[in-house]
């Protein structure tokens, strides 16, 4: 059986007919809860010189292109989920659902399931053995809380926990919630003050047939967020963490989030020297991978200035109070996540570029150079009480 790969974002944002008509034509229900509505604040960036101005201009361009993209909850009748990550198959319409709002890139979706094979010369078509679906286990109703490659803690904070808040607010606890790619997180969710009862961890059969399947979309595209919707969801996550961290002390007003000990490595040369310099400026060096969730929350919630290398460790800033100044050592990759978070939550951001080498920006281990003089200038601005310059 050949299956056409259908992009959910294209269906929801199509032209020529109404949203309801487009969804009906593709056999899905859709409850809109918001849309991409990112608007860059004039005081989000501490400076608009150089790299910061370029990043601000880039995020404004991307946001303008995505403005109005609906997000919400899709509902499918008689859908199939393929393990391990919950790829959605519509057998009746011979379609497989994909796209960034579901966490799947359409062009390589067959790489995420042993049941799917690419069709030669048809990049948006896959094939599978139709008979396999006949042997699927069945469930009357389920909610899919899933997506590939989002298993690090930073993406749990930005993407998965807000969607879980959305699910818990719209569906009764008796509805099963499947999260196949997040093995090991059930106990963590309890530590974060989430109810674990409705979540089935790692128990999804190879193929699951759902009489009714609800699928909350991701709440961002190309790192541009549905800001009005996700902001209160992040705050709800923070309130849960605050309750779970009530007796946990912070780590001081100035934090440096180090990647030096992380198994996925730091890209920053001379990290130990940089940490020693920052300690001399009053910063506390923290290693999030060595801290409990409560300790991470307390550290970020209590800090006034947070500095760190571009990466998921800084995504704990969703717990930081409005007005927090955040310095991101920028490695040259087009990562707009930190600007997105800062803009939504009232933080002030400074991108601190590394020194570009003759060979250009790299992705090898610990070869990104940040001269201490450049870092010192950035720290002066982050720790300054001067007013934020207008945009």
VEXNU-901497 format. One record per residue: x, y, z of N, C-alpha, C in turn. Coordinates in steps of 0.1 Angstrom, whole numbers, padded with zeros to 4 digits, always signed. Layout:
VEXNU-901497
XYZXYZXYZ
...
This chain:
VEXNU-901497
+0009-0012+0000+0000+0000+0000+0009+0012+0000
+0006+0022-0009+0014+0034-0010+0006+0045-0002
+0013+0053+0005+0007+0064+0013+0013+0077+0009
+0004+0087+0007+0009+0100+0004+0012+0107+0017
+0023+0114+0018+0027+0122+0030+0020+0136+0029
+0012+0138+0039+0004+0151+0039+0009+0160+0051
+0013+0172+0047+0018+0182+0057+0006+0188+0064
+0005+0186+0078-0006+0193+0085-0005+0208+0084
+0007+0214+0085+0008+0228+0085+0002+0234+0072
+0004+0227+0061-0001+0231+0048-0016+0231+0047
-0022+0220+0053-0036+0219+0054-0042+0230+0062
-0036+0233+0074-0042+0243+0083-0040+0257+0078
-0030+0259+0069-0027+0273+0065-0029+0274+0050
-0037+0266+0044-0039+0266+0029-0047+0278+0025
-0049+0280+0012-0056+0292+0007-0067+0287-0002
-0077+0296-0004-0087+0293-0014-0100+0288-0008
-0100+0283+0005-0112+0279+0011-0110+0280+0026
-0120+0279+0034-0119+0281+0049-0112+0269+0055
-0108+0272+0068-0101+0262+0076-0109+0249+0077
-0122+0251+0081-0131+0240+0083-0132+0232+0071
-0134+0238+0059-0135+0231+0047-0123+0223+0043
-0111+0229+0045-0099+0222+0042-0097+0210+0051
-0100+0211+0064-0099+0200+0073-0109+0189+0070
-0121+0192+0066-0131+0182+0063-0127+0175+0050
-0121+0182+0041-0117+0175+0028-0106+0165+0031
-0098+0167+0041-0087+0158+0045-0091+0148+0056
-0104+0149+0060-0109+0139+0070-0104+0141+0084
-0101+0153+0088-0097+0156+0102-0106+0167+0108
-0107+0166+0121-0113+0177+0129-0102+0185+0134
-0104+0198+0136-0094+0207+0142-0100+0217+0151
-0095+0218+0163-0099+0228+0173-0089+0238+0174
-0090+0250+0168-0080+0260+0169-0079+0266+0183
-0067+0267+0188-0065+0273+0201-0056+0285+0201
-0051+0288+0190-0042+0300+0188-0036+0300+0174
-0026+0309+0173-0019+0310+0160-0005+0316+0163
+0003+0314+0153+0017+0321+0154+0014+0336+0154
+0018+0342+0165+0015+0356+0167+0027+0364+0173
+0039+0359+0170+0051+0365+0176+0053+0379+0172
+0055+0388+0181+0058+0402+0178+0071+0406+0187
+0082+0410+0180+0094+0413+0187+0093+0426+0195
+0095+0425+0208+0095+0437+0216+0107+0446+0213
+0105+0458+0215+0116+0468+0213+0128+0466+0223
+0125+0460+0235+0135+0459+0245+0140+0445+0247
+0137+0436+0238+0141+0422+0240+0156+0421+0239
+0162+0427+0230+0177+0427+0228+0183+0438+0236
+0194+0435+0243+0201+0446+0251+0209+0455+0241
+0212+0450+0229+0219+0458+0219+0214+0453+0206
+0214+0462+0196+0210+0459+0183+0222+0461+0173
+0234+0460+0179+0246+0461+0171+0251+0448+0166
+0256+0447+0154+0263+0435+0149+0254+0423+0149
+0258+0412+0156+0251+0399+0156+0237+0401+0162
+0235+0409+0172+0222+0410+0178+0212+0417+0168
+0217+0427+0161+0208+0433+0151+0204+0423+0140
+0214+0415+0136+0212+0405+0125+0202+0395+0130
+0203+0390+0142+0194+0380+0148+0180+0386+0149
+0179+0398+0154+0166+0405+0155+0159+0406+0142
+0167+0410+0132+0161+0411+0118+0156+0398+0113
+0164+0387+0115+0161+0374+0111+0148+0369+0117
+0147+0370+0130+0135+0365+0137+0123+0373+0133
+0124+0386+0130+0113+0394+0125+0108+0389+0112
+0118+0386+0103+0114+0381+0089+0107+0368+0090
+0112+0358+0098+0107+0345+0099+0093+0346+0105
+0091+0354+0115+0078+0356+0122+0068+0361+0112
+0072+0371+0104+0062+0377+0095+0057+0367+0085
+0066+0358+0080+0062+0347+0071+0053+0337+0077
+0054+0335+0090+0046+0324+0096+0034+0330+0103
+0032+0343+0103+0021+0349+0111+0007+0343+0106
-0001+0339+0116-0014+0334+0113-0015+0319+0112
-0003+0312+0113-0004+0297+0112-0012+0292+0124
-0023+0285+0122-0031+0280+0133-0024+0269+0140
-0026+0268+0153-0022+0257+0162-0033+0253+0170
-0033+0240+0175-0045+0236+0183-0045+0220+0184
-0056+0214+0183-0058+0200+0185-0065+0194+0173
-0058+0184+0167-0064+0177+0156-0071+0164+0161
-0082+0161+0155-0089+0148+0158-0091+0140+0146
-0087+0127+0147-0089+0118+0135-0097+0106+0140
-0105+0101+0131-0113+0089+0133-0106+0077+0127
-0106+0066+0134-0100+0054+0129-0086+0056+0124
-0077+0060+0132-0063+0063+0128-0054+0052+0134
-0043+0050+0128-0033+0040+0132-0020+0048+0137
-0014+0043+0147-0001+0048+0152+0010+0037+0150
+0021+0041+0144+0032+0032+0143+0043+0035+0153
+0047+0024+0160+0057+0025+0170+0071+0027+0162
+0081+0033+0169+0081+0037+0183+0076+0051+0186
+0074+0059+0176+0072+0074+0179+0058+0078+0175
+0049+0070+0171+0035+0074+0169+0033+0081+0156
+0039+0076+0145+0036+0081+0132+0021+0078+0129
+0014+0088+0123-0001+0087+0122-0004+0083+0107
-0012+0072+0106-0016+0066+0094-0031+0067+0092
-0036+0073+0081-0050+0073+0078-0052+0063+0067
-0056+0051+0070-0057+0040+0061-0067+0043+0050
-0079+0048+0054-0090+0050+0045-0086+0060+0034
-0078+0070+0037-0074+0080+0027-0060+0078+0022
-0054+0067+0026-0040+0063+0022-0031+0075+0024
-0030+0079+0036-0021+0091+0039-0014+0088+0052
-0002+0095+0053+0005+0095+0065+0007+0110+0068
+0005+0114+0081+0005+0128+0085+0019+0132+0089
+0023+0144+0085+0037+0148+0089+0037+0163+0089
+0049+0169+0090+0051+0183+0090+0056+0188+0104
+0061+0200+0104+0067+0205+0117+0057+0207+0128
+0044+0208+0126+0034+0209+0137+0032+0196+0143
+0037+0185+0137+0036+0172+0143+0050+0167+0147
+0061+0174+0144+0074+0170+0148+0081+0161+0138
+0075+0159+0126+0081+0151+0116+0085+0159+0104
+0096+0156+0098+0100+0162+0085+0094+0153+0075
+0086+0158+0065+0080+0149+0056+0089+0141+0047
+0101+0147+0044+0110+0141+0034+0116+0128+0039
+0118+0127+0052+0125+0115+0057+0117+0107+0067
+0104+0108+0066+0095+0101+0076+0097+0086+0076
+0100+0080+0065+0102+0065+0065+0114+0061+0074
+0123+0070+0077+0135+0066+0085+0131+0064+0099
+0119+0068+0103+0115+0068+0117+0106+0056+0120
+0104+0047+0111+0096+0035+0114+0101+0023+0105
+0101+0012+0111+0105-0001+0104+0094-0005+0095
+0082+0000+0096+0071-0004+0088+0069+0004+0075
+0077+0015+0074+0076+0023+0062+0088+0022+0053
+0086+0023+0040+0097+0023+0030+0095+0034+0021
+0106+0041+0016+0104+0051+0007+0100+0046-0007
+0093+0054-0015+0089+0050-0028+0098+0057-0038
+0104+0050-0047+0114+0056-0056+0108+0066-0064
+0116+0078-0065+0112+0089-0074+0099+0096-0069
+0095+0093-0057+0083+0100-0051+0087+0104-0037
+0093+0116-0035+0098+0119-0022+0087+0121-0011
+0075+0124-0015+0064+0125-0005+0055+0114-0006
+0060+0102-0007+0052+0090-0007+0060+0078-0001
+0053+0070+0008+0060+0059+0014+0051+0047+0012
+0056+0035+0014+0048+0023+0013+0049+0014+0025
+0039+0006+0028+0039-0003+0039+0030-0015+0035
+0032-0026+0043+0023-0038+0041+0010-0036+0047
+0000-0035+0039-0014-0032+0043-0019-0043+0053
-0014-0055+0052-0019-0066+0061-0014-0063+0075
-0004-0056+0077+0001-0053+0091-0009-0046+0099
-0017-0037+0092-0027-0029+0099-0039-0038+0104
-0041-0049+0097-0052-0058+0102-0049-0064+0115
-0036-0065+0119-0033-0072+0132-0031-0062+0143
-0034-0049+0141-0032-0039+0151-0041-0041+0163
-0035-0038+0175-0043-0037+0187-0051-0024+0186
-0062-0024+0194-0072-0013+0193-0074-0006+0206
-0077+0006+0205-0080+0015+0217-0092+0024+0212
-0102+0026+0220-0113+0034+0216-0109+0049+0214
-0100+0054+0223-0097+0068+0223-0083+0070+0229
-0075+0079+0223-0062+0082+0228-0058+0096+0225
-0048+0101+0232-0042+0114+0229-0027+0111+0226
-0022+0116+0215-0008+0114+0212+0001+0126+0217
+0009+0123+0226+0018+0133+0231+0032+0128+0227
+0037+0132+0215+0048+0125+0210+0055+0134+0200
+0066+0129+0194+0074+0136+0184+0088+0131+0185
+0095+0130+0173+0108+0124+0173+0119+0134+0177
+0130+0129+0182+0142+0136+0184+0141+0147+0195
+0130+0148+0202+0128+0158+0213+0129+0151+0227
+0141+0145+0229+0142+0138+0242+0151+0145+0252
+0157+0156+0248+0165+0163+0258+0157+0172+0267
+0162+0176+0278+0154+0183+0288+0149+0197+0283
+0158+0203+0275+0154+0217+0270+0142+0216+0262
+0140+0206+0253+0128+0205+0245+0116+0200+0253
+0119+0193+0263+0108+0190+0272+0101+0202+0277
+0110+0212+0281+0105+0225+0287+0098+0233+0276
+0104+0234+0265+0099+0243+0255+0087+0238+0247
+0087+0224+0245+0077+0219+0236+0067+0209+0243
+0073+0199+0250+0064+0188+0255+0056+0192+0267
+0062+0199+0277+0054+0202+0289+0043+0212+0286
+0045+0222+0278+0033+0231+0274+0022+0223+0268
+0026+0213+0259+0015+0205+0252+0009+0196+0262
+0016+0191+0272+0010+0183+0282+0000+0192+0290
+0003+0204+0294-0006+0213+0300-0019+0215+0292
-0017+0216+0279-0028+0218+0270-0037+0205+0270
-0031+0194+0270-0038+0181+0270-0046+0179+0283
-0040+0182+0294-0046+0180+0307-0058+0190+0309
-0057+0201+0302-0068+0211+0303-0080+0208+0294
-0078+0199+0284-0088+0196+0274-0094+0182+0274
-0088+0173+0281-0092+0159+0280-0093+0153+0294
-0103+0145+0297-0103+0138+0310-0092+0129+0312
-0089+0126+0325-0077+0118+0328-0079+0104+0324
-0091+0099+0321-0093+0086+0316-0088+0083+0302
-0085+0094+0295-0080+0093+0281-0065+0089+0282
-0061+0079+0275-0047+0075+0275-0039+0085+0267
-0027+0088+0272-0018+0097+0266-0005+0089+0263
-0001+0087+0251+0010+0079+0247+0022+0088+0244
+0033+0085+0250+0046+0093+0247+0057+0084+0245
+0057+0076+0234+0067+0066+0232+0082+0071+0232
+0085+0082+0226+0100+0085+0226+0106+0090+0239
+0098+0092+0249+0102+0098+0262+0104+0088+0273
+0110+0076+0270+0112+0066+0280+0120+0072+0292
+0115+0068+0304+0122+0073+0316+0117+0086+0322
+0106+0091+0316+0101+0104+0320+0089+0103+0330
+0084+0092+0332+0072+0091+0340+0075+0096+0354
+0086+0091+0360+0089+0095+0374+0093+0110+0374
+0100+0114+0363+0104+0128+0363+0092+0137+0363
+0081+0133+0356+0069+0142+0356+0063+0143+0370
+0064+0133+0377+0059+0133+0391+0067+0143+0399
+0080+0143+0397+0089+0152+0404+0086+0167+0400
+0081+0168+0388+0078+0182+0383+0063+0186+0387
+0057+0177+0395+0043+0180+0400+0033+0178+0389
+0035+0169+0379+0025+0166+0370+0018+0153+0374
+0006+0151+0370-0001+0138+0373+0004+0128+0363
+0009+0116+0367+0014+0106+0358+0004+0096+0354
-0007+0095+0361-0017+0084+0359-0021+0082+0344
-0025+0093+0337-0030+0090+0323-0019+0087+0313
-0006+0088+0316+0004+0087+0307+0009+0073+0306
+0009+0067+0294+0014+0054+0291+0028+0055+0286
+0038+0051+0293+0052+0053+0289+0057+0039+0284
+0061+0040+0271+0068+0028+0265+0059+0016+0263
+0046+0018+0265+0037+0006+0264+0029+0005+0251
+0033+0014+0241+0026+0014+0229+0029+0001+0221
+0019-0006+0216+0022-0018+0207+0028-0014+0194
+0033-0023+0186+0039-0020+0173+0030-0012+0164
+0017-0015+0164+0008-0008+0156-0005-0007+0165
-0010+0005+0167-0021+0008+0175-0032+0014+0167
-0044+0009+0167-0056+0015+0160-0064+0022+0170
-0067+0035+0167-0074+0043+0176-0088+0047+0170
-0099+0044+0177-0112+0048+0172-0113+0063+0171
-0108+0070+0181-0106+0085+0180-0092+0089+0185
-0085+0096+0177-0072+0100+0181-0071+0116+0181
-0067+0121+0193-0065+0135+0195-0050+0138+0194
-0046+0148+0186-0032+0151+0185-0030+0166+0187
-0025+0171+0198-0021+0185+0200-0009+0188+0191
-0010+0199+0183+0001+0203+0175+0013+0208+0184
+0024+0209+0178+0035+0217+0184+0031+0231+0183
+0036+0239+0192+0032+0253+0194+0041+0263+0187
+0050+0258+0179+0059+0267+0172+0063+0261+0158
+0067+0270+0149+0073+0265+0137+0086+0273+0134
+0096+0267+0129+0109+0274+0126+0113+0283+0138
+0111+0277+0150+0114+0284+0162+0107+0297+0165
+0095+0299+0158+0086+0310+0161+0074+0305+0167
+0070+0311+0179+0061+0305+0188+0047+0312+0186
+0037+0304+0190+0023+0310+0192+0023+0316+0206
+0028+0328+0206+0032+0334+0219+0020+0336+0229
+0009+0340+0224-0002+0343+0233-0007+0330+0240
-0006+0319+0232-0010+0306+0237+0000+0299+0246
+0013+0300+0243+0023+0292+0250+0028+0300+0263
+0027+0313+0263+0031+0320+0275+0024+0315+0288
+0011+0315+0288+0005+0310+0300+0007+0295+0303
+0010+0287+0292+0013+0273+0295+0027+0272+0301
+0037+0280+0297+0050+0280+0303+0048+0284+0318
+0040+0294+0320+0038+0298+0334+0032+0288+0343
+0022+0280+0337+0017+0269+0344+0027+0258+0348
+0036+0255+0338+0047+0246+0341+0056+0252+0353
+0058+0265+0352+0066+0271+0363+0060+0270+0376
+0046+0272+0377+0039+0271+0389+0040+0257+0395
+0040+0247+0386+0041+0233+0391+0055+0231+0397
+0065+0236+0390+0079+0235+0395+0082+0243+0407
+0075+0254+0409+0077+0262+0421+0071+0255+0433
+0060+0248+0431+0055+0240+0442+0064+0229+0446
+0070+0223+0435+0079+0211+0438+0092+0216+0443
+0095+0229+0443+0109+0234+0447+0108+0243+0458
+0097+0243+0466+0095+0253+0476+0106+0255+0486
+0113+0244+0490+0123+0245+0500+0137+0244+0494
+0139+0246+0481+0152+0245+0474+0158+0259+0473
+0170+0261+0478+0176+0274+0476+0181+0277+0462
+0182+0290+0459+0188+0293+0446+0203+0293+0446
+0209+0297+0435+0224+0297+0434+0230+0310+0432
+0223+0321+0436+0229+0334+0435+0223+0342+0423
+0227+0355+0423+0220+0364+0413+0227+0363+0399
+0239+0358+0398+0246+0357+0386+0250+0343+0383
+0245+0337+0372+0248+0323+0369+0255+0322+0355
+0265+0312+0355+0270+0308+0342+0266+0293+0341
+0259+0290+0330+0255+0277+0327+0265+0270+0319
+0273+0261+0325+0284+0254+0318+0280+0241+0311
+0286+0239+0299+0284+0226+0292+0297+0218+0293
+0307+0222+0301+0320+0216+0301+0320+0201+0305
+0310+0197+0314+0309+0184+0318+0299+0175+0311
+0291+0182+0302+0280+0175+0296+0285+0165+0286
+0278+0153+0285+0283+0143+0276+0282+0146+0261
+0274+0156+0258+0273+0160+0244+0283+0172+0241
+0291+0175+0250+0303+0183+0249+0300+0198+0248
+0310+0206+0251+0310+0220+0249+0318+0223+0236
+0314+0234+0229+0321+0238+0217+0330+0249+0220
+0332+0253+0233+0339+0265+0237+0353+0261+0241
+0363+0267+0234+0377+0265+0238+0380+0273+0251
+0388+0267+0259+0392+0274+0272+0381+0276+0282
+0372+0266+0282+0360+0267+0291+0364+0269+0306
+0375+0262+0310+0379+0264+0324+0384+0278+0327
+0391+0283+0318+0396+0297+0319+0385+0307+0320
+0375+0305+0311+0363+0314+0310+0356+0313+0324
+0354+0301+0329+0347+0299+0342+0354+0306+0353
+0367+0305+0353+0375+0312+0364+0374+0327+0363
+0374+0332+0350+0372+0347+0348+0358+0351+0354
+0348+0343+0350+0334+0347+0355+0332+0346+0370
+0339+0336+0376+0338+0335+0391+0344+0348+0397
+0355+0353+0390+0360+0365+0395+0351+0377+0394
+0341+0376+0385+0332+0387+0383+0319+0384+0391
+0319+0374+0399+0308+0372+0408+0298+0361+0404
+0301+0354+0393+0292+0344+0388+0293+0331+0395
+0282+0324+0397+0282+0310+0402+0282+0301+0389
+0290+0291+0389+0291+0282+0378+0282+0270+0381
+0272+0267+0372+0263+0256+0375+0264+0246+0363
+0262+0233+0366+0261+0222+0356+0248+0216+0357
+0238+0220+0349+0224+0215+0350+0223+0200+0351
+0232+0193+0343+0230+0178+0343+0233+0172+0356
+0240+0179+0366+0242+0174+0379+0232+0179+0389
+0222+0186+0385+0212+0192+0394+0199+0185+0392
+0191+0185+0403+0178+0180+0402+0169+0190+0395
+0157+0186+0391+0148+0196+0385+0145+0207+0395
+0143+0204+0407+0140+0215+0417+0152+0224+0418
+0164+0219+0418+0176+0228+0419+0177+0237+0406
+0174+0231+0395+0175+0239+0382+0164+0250+0383
+0152+0247+0387+0142+0257+0388+0146+0268+0397
+0150+0264+0409+0154+0275+0419+0165+0284+0414
+0175+0278+0408+0186+0285+0403+0182+0296+0393
+0174+0292+0383+0170+0301+0372+0159+0311+0377
+0151+0307+0386+0140+0316+0391+0146+0327+0400
+0158+0324+0406+0163+0334+0415+0174+0343+0409
+0178+0340+0397+0189+0348+0391+0185+0361+0384
+0193+0371+0384+0191+0383+0377+0198+0383+0364
+0209+0376+0363+0217+0376+0351+0221+0361+0348
+0219+0356+0336+0222+0342+0333+0230+0343+0320
+0241+0336+0320+0250+0335+0309+0253+0321+0305
+0254+0317+0293+0257+0304+0289+0259+0302+0274
+0265+0290+0271+0267+0287+0257+0253+0283+0251
+0251+0286+0238+0239+0283+0231+0236+0268+0233
+0224+0264+0238+0221+0250+0240+0209+0249+0249
+0205+0237+0252+0193+0234+0259+0193+0237+0273
+0205+0238+0279+0206+0242+0293+0200+0255+0296
+0201+0264+0287+0195+0278+0289+0180+0278+0287
+0174+0267+0283+0159+0267+0282+0152+0267+0295
+0160+0265+0306+0154+0267+0319+0150+0281+0322
+0154+0290+0313+0150+0304+0314+0135+0306+0313
+0128+0296+0309+0113+0298+0310+0108+0300+0325
+0117+0296+0334+0114+0298+0348+0119+0311+0354
+0126+0319+0346+0132+0332+0350+0122+0343+0350
+0123+0352+0360+0113+0363+0361+0115+0373+0350
+0104+0381+0347+0106+0392+0338+0117+0401+0342
+0124+0406+0332+0135+0415+0335+0149+0409+0336
+0149+0395+0337+0162+0388+0337+0170+0391+0325
+0183+0393+0326+0192+0395+0315+0199+0382+0312
+0198+0378+0299+0204+0365+0295+0214+0367+0284
+0226+0362+0286+0236+0363+0276+0238+0349+0270
+0238+0348+0257+0239+0336+0250+0252+0337+0241
+0262+0328+0245+0274+0327+0237+0270+0320+0224
+0270+0328+0213+0264+0324+0200+0274+0317+0191
+0271+0305+0187+0281+0297+0180+0279+0298+0165
+0270+0306+0160+0268+0308+0146+0257+0301+0140
+0251+0291+0147+0240+0284+0141+0227+0293+0141
+0218+0291+0132+0206+0299+0132+0195+0294+0142
+0199+0296+0155+0190+0292+0166+0183+0304+0172
+0170+0304+0170+0162+0316+0174+0154+0313+0187
+0156+0301+0193+0148+0297+0204+0150+0306+0216
+0163+0310+0219+0165+0319+0231+0158+0332+0229
+0158+0338+0217+0152+0351+0214+0137+0349+0216
+0131+0338+0211+0117+0335+0212+0113+0335+0227
+0120+0327+0235+0117+0326+0249+0118+0340+0256
+0129+0347+0254+0131+0360+0260+0120+0369+0257
+0116+0370+0244+0106+0379+0239+0092+0376+0246
+0089+0363+0247+0076+0359+0253+0075+0362+0268
+0086+0361+0275+0086+0361+0290+0092+0374+0296
+0095+0384+0287+0099+0397+0293+0113+0397+0297
+0122+0389+0291+0136+0389+0294+0143+0398+0285
+0156+0401+0288+0164+0409+0279+0176+0401+0275
+0179+0401+0262+0188+0391+0256+0200+0398+0250
+0212+0392+0252+0224+0396+0245+0231+0384+0239
+0232+0384+0225+0239+0374+0218+0254+0378+0218
+0263+0369+0222+0277+0371+0223+0284+0362+0213
+0288+0368+0202+0294+0359+0191+0308+0355+0195
+0311+0342+0191+0325+0338+0192+0333+0345+0181
+0347+0344+0183+0356+0349+0173+0356+0340+0161
+0353+0345+0149+0352+0336+0137+0367+0333+0133
+0369+0321+0130+0382+0316+0125+0383+0317+0110
+0395+0315+0105+0397+0316+0090+0389+0306+0083
+0387+0294+0089+0379+0283+0083+0364+0285+0085
+0360+0296+0092+0346+0298+0094+0340+0291+0107
+0327+0292+0109+0321+0286+0120+0321+0271+0119
+0323+0264+0130+0326+0250+0130+0315+0242+0138
+0317+0229+0138+0309+0221+0147+0318+0210+0153
+0331+0213+0155+0340+0203+0161+0341+0207+0176
+0347+0197+0183+0347+0199+0198+0356+0210+0203
+0351+0218+0211+0358+0228+0219+0368+0236+0210
+0364+0241+0199+0373+0249+0191+0367+0263+0187
+0357+0267+0195+0351+0280+0193+0358+0290+0203
+0364+0300+0199+0372+0309+0207+0364+0322+0210
+0363+0325+0223+0357+0337+0228+0367+0344+0236
+0373+0355+0231+0383+0362+0238+0378+0368+0251
+0386+0368+0261+0381+0373+0274+0378+0388+0274
+0384+0395+0265+0381+0409+0264+0367+0411+0259
+0363+0403+0249+0349+0404+0244+0339+0399+0254
+0343+0389+0261+0334+0384+0272+0332+0394+0283
+0343+0401+0287+0343+0411+0297+0333+0422+0293
+0334+0427+0281+0325+0437+0276+0310+0433+0277
+0308+0421+0273+0294+0416+0274+0289+0415+0288
+0298+0410+0297+0294+0409+0311+0291+0423+0317
+0299+0433+0313+0296+0447+0318+0282+0451+0314
+0278+0448+0301+0265+0452+0297+0254+0444+0304
+0256+0431+0306+0246+0423+0313+0244+0427+0327
+0255+0431+0334+0254+0434+0348+0251+0449+0350
+0251+0457+0340+0248+0471+0341+0233+0473+0344
+0231+0484+0351+0218+0488+0355+0213+0499+0345
+0220+0501+0334+0216+0511+0325+0202+0507+0318
+0194+0517+0315+0182+0514+0308+0184+0506+0295
+0174+0498+0291+0175+0491+0279+0173+0501+0267
+0182+0501+0257+0181+0510+0246+0169+0507+0238
+0162+0518+0233+0150+0515+0224+0154+0508+0211
+0145+0500+0206+0147+0493+0194+0146+0502+0182
